[in-house]
């Protein structure tokens, strides 16, 4: 009896601690979103109140729609993220297949060479990257960002995918070879479909830092027509610092797409992290 | 010789795109930057100066004051992450991994939300919340009778860096939590059952059985934190601008590199000294990674189940 009660007490304490931290984690987001729907006066009168009939106001969102070109920024971010993701997954899977499937001279060395980028951040090469982009006329193009993010995402993607590809059965691949499939067909038609879950994990890991990056858009593509959402929001907020409605609305609009994506993929993300660590 | 195995072109085809992009945009720029740090302009011409740039960076007051300030701030930034972020992450993971806990998935999802937000959002959200104009932070301290504790933390030299480091901790605590959580889940039940047989339960089970088993995961988190912190830029830039105010109190290596390379206000950009700073950051990160790989990782005992 006493044992059961102490167990109950411990479980209540655990829930209390977790709820407290959940509140800390979500409170700032909550405050921003509720205040973005309030009038300027209400934002200052009672920041923690929900928007009610007297205080509900969309003026912030109207300013954002009129002043900022968020639709264009959003489109740029989508193009950059999707194109880099496609390249990272395709090129990464191809290289991972070569490293995990074939024995050839320099295999281990190539693996280490590609893994170098996991630890050394690509930002340290920014000075030279900018020079390369200037020389090739790619400054202020989305292509520059896509190329850089592909290089940034490849090391981790090769590393994770080659771990997974080692677990694809050799019998299956050899059966394919006996049936006269080329090595390319074996890769695209037999192996790729089998590592799809691992690809989804890599996709989530690659996507978030690309979507959220400020450094490379700021340096390589700061022009109006190539701004990403992250850079656009940063510049917009800088210009409208005193217009609290607009700032709060811009922040809410920047939070929304990532949050939706996260809720859709959260199970995949968590499964990916736990699967990687169990290995 | 000619009768040897045919060249397996498909291996080259599979490797080519990844190796090409990676080499062209990661390896060559990295070494290009390191090479550039050995040059400087003299009378309008690019000349080889050896380690001259580094000598200026470490020794000439004009540069070294800013450099050592940024490095010191960066160390403090890292220390706060190690002392606050990782213990909280481990504690949350330990709570989440208890098998009878309900709603674990909900907590896990919610606590990870800040990690997916961009620095722009995080920086501005906290700037607004801590702002004395809006008054959310002072209002909440007032509600618990601690209003006297409030100060405009981001605007005070002595608090600003710590406040931003804690904001960064708030954002990234989800990563150690998830990795430790995964490590705890991978401990086999038999080990825990055996411990229970011997009467080791609850907290003592955590300290004596689980903690030694998750030490490798804690090592990985430490090195990830190290690389991330010495490469940080965005949060400081968003919250305090490229000048990393007040009075450079929040300047870290990333913002120092940005200001030097691109210039800011009256200062013009200097790609040579910028490269030297990037080279110094490369050295620091390399030393940290090597210390971890050869000094810590090899000494950690790993258990095979």
Contacts between the chains, C-beta under 8 A, distances in Angstrom:
chain1	res1	chain2	res2	distance
A	10	B	202	7.6
A	11	B	100	6.9
A	11	B	101	7.2
A	14	B	95	4.9
A	14	B	98	6.5
A	14	B	101	6.3
A	15	B	101	7.8
A	15	B	103	7.9
A	17	B	91	7.8
A	17	B	95	6.0
A	18	B	92	7.2
A	18	B	95	5.7
A	18	B	96	7.2
A	18	B	107	4.7
A	18	B	111	7.9
A	19	B	107	7.9
A	21	B	88	7.8
A	21	B	92	6.2
A	21	B	107	7.9
A	21	B	111	6.0
A	22	B	107	5.7
A	22	B	110	4.6
A	22	B	111	6.0
A	24	B	170	7.2
A	25	B	110	5.9
A	25	B	111	4.9
A	25	B	113	6.0
A	25	B	114	5.5
A	25	B	170	7.4
A	26	B	110	5.8
A	26	B	113	6.3
A	28	B	114	7.8
A	28	B	125	4.7
A	28	B	126	6.6
A	28	B	129	5.8
A	29	B	113	6.7
A	29	B	114	7.7
A	29	B	117	7.5
A	29	B	125	7.2
A	31	B	125	7.8
A	31	B	129	6.6
A	31	B	136	6.5
A	32	B	125	5.4
A	32	B	128	7.3
A	43	B	134	7.7
A	44	B	134	6.9
A	44	B	135	7.8
A	47	B	134	6.1
A	47	B	135	7.0
A	47	B	136	5.0
A	47	B	139	7.1
A	48	B	136	7.2
A	48	B	139	7.6
A	87	B	17	7.9
A	87	B	21	7.3
A	90	B	17	7.7
A	91	B	17	4.3
A	91	B	18	4.1
A	91	B	21	6.6
A	92	B	18	6.2
A	94	B	13	7.9
A	94	B	14	4.4
A	94	B	15	7.3
A	94	B	17	6.6
A	94	B	18	6.5
A	95	B	14	6.4
A	95	B	15	5.3
A	95	B	17	7.8
A	95	B	18	3.7
A	95	B	19	6.9
A	97	B	14	5.7
A	98	B	11	5.1
A	98	B	14	3.7
A	98	B	15	4.8
A	99	B	15	7.8
A	102	B	8	6.8
A	102	B	11	5.2
A	104	B	8	7.1
A	104	B	11	5.7
A	110	B	15	6.9
A	110	B	19	7.6
A	113	B	27	8.0
A	114	B	18	7.0
A	114	B	19	7.4
A	114	B	22	6.4
A	116	B	27	7.6
A	117	B	22	6.6
A	117	B	26	5.3
A	117	B	27	8.0
A	119	B	223	7.9
A	119	B	227	6.2
A	119	B	285	7.4
A	119	B	289	5.0
A	120	B	30	6.8
A	120	B	282	7.1
A	120	B	285	6.6
A	120	B	286	7.6
A	121	B	227	6.6
A	121	B	231	4.3
A	121	B	285	7.3
A	122	B	25	7.5
A	122	B	26	5.4
A	122	B	29	7.9
A	122	B	30	7.8
A	123	B	231	6.0
A	123	B	233	7.5
A	123	B	254	7.7
A	124	B	30	6.0
A	124	B	33	6.4
A	124	B	231	7.6
A	124	B	278	4.7
A	124	B	281	5.8
A	124	B	282	5.1
A	124	B	285	7.8
A	125	B	25	7.9
A	125	B	26	6.6
A	125	B	28	7.9
A	125	B	29	3.2
A	125	B	30	4.1
A	125	B	32	6.9
A	125	B	33	5.1
A	125	B	278	7.5
A	126	B	29	7.5
A	126	B	33	7.5
A	126	B	257	7.9
A	126	B	261	7.3
A	126	B	278	7.1
A	127	B	29	7.7
A	127	B	32	7.7
A	127	B	33	4.7
A	127	B	36	6.2
A	127	B	261	6.0
A	127	B	271	5.4
A	127	B	274	5.4
A	127	B	275	5.0
A	127	B	278	6.1
A	128	B	28	7.1
A	128	B	29	3.6
A	128	B	30	7.4
A	128	B	32	3.4
A	128	B	33	4.7
A	128	B	36	6.7
A	128	B	275	7.9
A	129	B	25	6.4
A	129	B	29	4.5
A	131	B	32	7.4
A	131	B	271	7.9
A	132	B	24	7.7
A	132	B	25	7.6
A	132	B	28	7.8
A	132	B	29	6.5
A	147	B	21	6.6
A	147	B	24	8.0
A	147	B	25	5.6
A	148	B	25	5.7
A	150	B	21	5.2
A	150	B	25	7.6
A	151	B	21	5.2
A	151	B	22	5.3
A	151	B	24	7.5
A	151	B	25	3.7
A	151	B	26	4.5
A	152	B	26	7.4
A	154	B	18	5.4
A	154	B	21	6.7
A	154	B	22	5.1
A	155	B	22	7.1
A	155	B	26	7.9
A	158	B	18	6.4
A	182	B	10	7.7
A	183	B	10	4.2
A	184	B	10	6.5
A	184	B	13	7.8
A	187	B	14	7.2
A	208	B	116	5.5
A	211	B	118	7.2
A	212	B	116	7.8
A	212	B	117	7.4
A	212	B	118	3.5
A	212	B	119	6.7
A	212	B	120	7.8
A	213	B	118	8.0
A	213	B	234	7.9
A	214	B	118	7.2
A	214	B	119	6.1
A	214	B	120	6.1
A	214	B	233	8.0
A	214	B	234	4.7
A	214	B	237	7.1
A	214	B	238	7.1
A	215	B	233	6.0
A	215	B	234	6.5
A	219	B	262	7.4
A	230	B	118	5.0
A	230	B	120	5.3
A	233	B	118	7.9
A	233	B	120	5.2
A	233	B	121	7.4
A	234	B	120	4.6
A	234	B	238	6.3
A	237	B	120	7.5
A	237	B	124	5.7
A	244	B	134	7.8
A	247	B	124	7.0
A	247	B	128	7.5
A	248	B	128	7.8
A	251	B	121	5.8
A	251	B	124	5.9
A	251	B	125	6.5
A	254	B	118	6.9
A	254	B	120	6.8
A	254	B	121	5.5
A	255	B	117	6.4
A	255	B	121	5.7
A	258	B	116	5.5
A	258	B	117	6.4
A	258	B	118	7.2
A	259	B	113	7.2
A	259	B	116	7.5
A	262	B	112	7.9
A	262	B	113	7.0
A	262	B	116	4.8
A	263	B	109	7.6
A	266	B	109	5.1
A	266	B	112	7.3
A	269	B	112	7.9
A	270	B	108	6.6
A	270	B	109	8.0
A	270	B	178	7.0
A	273	B	178	4.9
A	273	B	179	6.8
A	273	B	182	5.4
A	274	B	178	8.0
A	274	B	181	7.4
A	274	B	182	4.3
A	274	B	185	6.1
A	276	B	182	7.3
A	277	B	179	6.4
A	277	B	182	3.4
A	277	B	183	5.6
A	277	B	185	7.9
A	277	B	186	6.1
A	277	B	217	6.9
A	278	B	182	6.8
A	278	B	185	7.2
A	278	B	186	4.6
